[in-house]
Amino acid sequence: MKLGYDLTIEQSQKLVMTPELIQAIQILQFNTQELDEYIDEQLLTNPILEAETQEQESEKEYGSASDDFADGERVDERGGTNDEFDWSEYLKERELDDISYRQWEYTAEKNEYSYEQFVSSEVSLTEHLMFQLQFADLKKRCRQIGKYVVESLDQNGYMTQSAAEIAQQLGVKRNKVDLVVKTIQGFDPAGVGAADLKECLLIQLEQLGILTPGIEKVVKAHLEDLAANRLIGIAKATGLPVREIQRIGDIIKSLEPKPGRQFSSSAETKYIVPDVTVEKTDGEYIISVNENNTPRLTISPYYRRMLRAADKDSQISKFLSGRLNSALWLIKSIEQRRQTIYNVVSAIVAWQMDFFEHGPKHLKTLTLKQIADEVGIHESTVSRSVNGKYLQSPRGVFEIKYFFTSGVSSDSGESIASGSIKTFIRELIDAENPLSPLSDQMIADMLSERGIEISRRTVAKYRDEIRLPSSSRRKRF
């Protein structure tokens, strides 16, 4: 065996992820909101890029100025030189700088107002309780304690410190803290200022005027049994009839376990912006990719002229050429993303046509490979096209991944999606006799009569996924 160093030439093939390819894959994964943010970022970093809407507004606003520029160029052709005409002074007088950077500005009269200039004011739980505290019949020192108690509540309205801890930190007597806490517990919303769930429920029952010794006993000692629907055991322990326990349970279930959550800020609310819209027009489903808020990109004419006039070997030309190639690739990647999503969703709609026509019970099994083979792309591309994106249709708004589902085969040989089976299970449970609810085995047998062969454990799994309790918890007396 020969050992040593040699210089050899060989050919090999390998896949290299170029920065442009990485960018195209990244853009394909973006949903509508992420794409808008990415485009805004690129508009700031790449001077050659320009939003088409801004360009149109600039042309409308400065159309006469472009005519003047054309006249200026004709003057040069007739014998004038650039040195004879002070362009900087001309732009200063006309208040025209580089219009490719010019942003739209709202110039309203001083006394002109619109609703868009104002935002709604949100009242937090702390502000709501502080407002009530100033009208409470408390002394000045107790109000200071009340302010501390209110500010120490969590977002659900529960106490985060005990009365003894608050008294020790503030250096006051325990009975004063108890008095203030009792006062706050009488504020709106009912149940606020409680130490735990049981106290929260008791406060609400007391304010409703329906707190009886029987209800109090159930809340304090049998709340867990009530949640598990073990009503017979509660009845034996309390000596109350089962129907009375059931009535108490219905009352308790109607109460609010988290009284402070109604004051949650709307900033925490996350709205879904559909990436694709499917509309039925004249019996045909029309698919459109959402581009309403996404600006259409174009190349700035200002830098296009600058690149054309610059020396090819200059640093300006090299910089602008690099930025131009980056801008063109970005525009191409965005258009390719739109076309890929359109092709994928078109194939999904064609495959799940029965769902759009007749509802969730007609959802078919579908895999990424089936759509990939139909569209002619790789499975990973299909996955990136649908991941985190939503579809708006006459049936509602769905995550596109919802249409990719596993299932079982029926007796007729057709595949039935798990979502359809869950719909059947929900319908059977909704139509059952509450005095004698259907067990999981009974549901499996009823589905078998419809040609859907699944086991009892599969029924239990699907039932848990749609958040339906077991038969023992659904039973009524």
Rosetta blueprint (number, residue, H / E / L):
1 M L
2 K L
3 L L
4 G L
5 Y L
6 D L
7 L L
8 T L
9 I L
10 E L
11 Q L
12 S L
13 Q L
14 K L
15 L L
16 V L
17 M L
18 T L
19 P H
20 E H
21 L H
22 I H
23 Q H
24 A H
25 I H
26 Q H
27 I H
28 L H
29 Q H
30 F L
31 N L
32 T H
33 Q H
34 E H
35 L H
36 D H
37 E H
38 Y H
39 I H
40 D H
41 E H
42 Q H
43 L H
44 L H
45 T H
46 N L
47 P L
48 I L
49 L E
50 E E
51 A E
52 E H
53 T H
54 Q H
55 E H
56 Q H
57 E H
58 S H
59 E H
60 K H
61 E H
62 Y L
63 G H
64 S H
65 A H
66 S H
67 D H
68 D H
69 F H
70 A H
71 D H
72 G H
73 E H
74 R H
75 V H
76 D H
77 E H
78 R L
79 G L
80 G L
81 T L
82 N H
83 D H
84 E H
85 F L
86 D L
87 W H
88 S H
89 E H
90 Y H
91 L H
92 K H
93 E H
94 R H
95 E L
96 L L
97 D L
98 D L
99 I L
100 S L
101 Y L
102 R L
103 Q L
104 W L
105 E L
106 Y L
107 T L
108 A L
109 E L
110 K L
111 N L
112 E L
113 Y L
114 S L
115 Y H
116 E H
117 Q H
118 F L
119 V L
120 S L
121 S L
122 E L
123 V L
124 S L
125 L H
126 T H
127 E H
128 H H
129 L H
130 M H
131 F H
132 Q H
133 L H
134 Q L
135 F L
136 A L
137 D L
138 L L
139 K L
140 K H
141 R H
142 C H
143 R H
144 Q H
145 I H
146 G H
147 K H
148 Y H
149 V H
150 V H
151 E H
152 S L
153 L L
154 D L
155 Q L
156 N L
157 G L
158 Y E
159 M L
160 T L
161 Q L
162 S L
163 A H
164 A H
165 E H
166 I H
167 A H
168 Q H
169 Q H
170 L H
171 G L
172 V L
173 K L
174 R H
175 N H
176 K H
177 V H
178 D H
179 L H
180 V H
181 V H
182 K H
183 T H
184 I H
185 Q L
186 G L
187 F L
188 D L
189 P L
190 A L
191 G L
192 V L
193 G L
194 A E
195 A L
196 D L
197 L H
198 K H
199 E H
200 C H
201 L H
202 L H
203 I H
204 Q H
205 L H
206 E H
207 Q H
208 L H
209 G L
210 I L
211 L L
212 T L
213 P H
214 G H
215 I H
216 E H
217 K H
218 V H
219 V H
220 K H
221 A H
222 H L
223 L H
224 E H
225 D H
226 L H
227 A H
228 A L
229 N L
230 R L
231 L H
232 I H
233 G H
234 I H
235 A H
236 K H
237 A H
238 T H
239 G L
240 L L
241 P L
242 V H
243 R H
244 E H
245 I H
246 Q H
247 R H
248 I H
249 G H
250 D H
251 I H
252 I H
253 K H
254 S L
255 L L
256 E L
257 P L
258 K L
259 P H
260 G H
261 R H
262 Q H
263 F H
264 S L
265 S L
266 S H
267 A H
268 E H
269 T L
270 K L
271 Y L
272 I L
273 V L
274 P L
275 D L
276 V E
277 T E
278 V E
279 E E
280 K E
281 T E
282 D L
283 G L
284 E E
285 Y E
286 I E
287 I E
288 S E
289 V E
290 N L
291 E L
292 N L
293 N L
294 T L
295 P L
296 R L
297 L E
298 T E
299 I E
300 S L
301 P H
302 Y H
303 Y H
304 R H
305 R H
306 M H
307 L H
308 R H
309 A H
310 A L
311 D L
312 K L
313 D L
314 S L
315 Q H
316 I H
317 S H
318 K H
319 F H
320 L H
321 S H
322 G H
323 R H
324 L H
325 N H
326 S H
327 A H
328 L H
329 W H
330 L H
331 I H
332 K H
333 S H
334 I H
335 E H
336 Q H
337 R H
338 R H
339 Q H
340 T H
341 I H
342 Y H
343 N H
344 V H
345 V H
346 S H
347 A H
348 I H
349 V H
350 A H
351 W H
352 Q L
353 M H
354 D H
355 F H
356 F H
357 E H
358 H H
359 G L
360 P H
361 K H
362 H H
363 L L
364 K L
365 T L
366 L L
367 T L
368 L H
369 K H
370 Q H
371 I H
372 A H
373 D H
374 E H
375 V H
376 G L
377 I L
378 H L
379 E H
380 S H
381 T H
382 V H
383 S H
384 R H
385 S H
386 V H
387 N L
388 G L
389 K L
390 Y E
391 L E
392 Q E
393 S E
394 P L
395 R L
396 G E
397 V E
398 F E
399 E E
400 I H
401 K H
402 Y H
403 F H
404 F L
405 T L
406 S L
407 G E
408 V E
409 S E
410 S E
411 D L
412 S L
413 G L
414 E L
415 S E
416 I E
417 A E
418 S H
419 G H
420 S H
421 I H
422 K H
423 T H
424 F H
425 I H
426 R H
427 E H
428 L H
429 I H
430 D H
431 A L
432 E L
433 N E
434 P L
435 L L
436 S E
437 P L
438 L L
439 S L
440 D H
441 Q H
442 M H
443 I H
444 A H
445 D H
446 M H
447 L H
448 S H
449 E H
450 R L
451 G L
452 I E
453 E L
454 I L
455 S L
456 R H
457 R H
458 T H
459 V H
460 A H
461 K H
462 Y H
463 R H
464 D H
465 E H
466 I L
467 R L
468 L L
469 P L
470 S L
471 S H
472 S H
473 R H
474 R H
475 K L
476 R L
477 F L
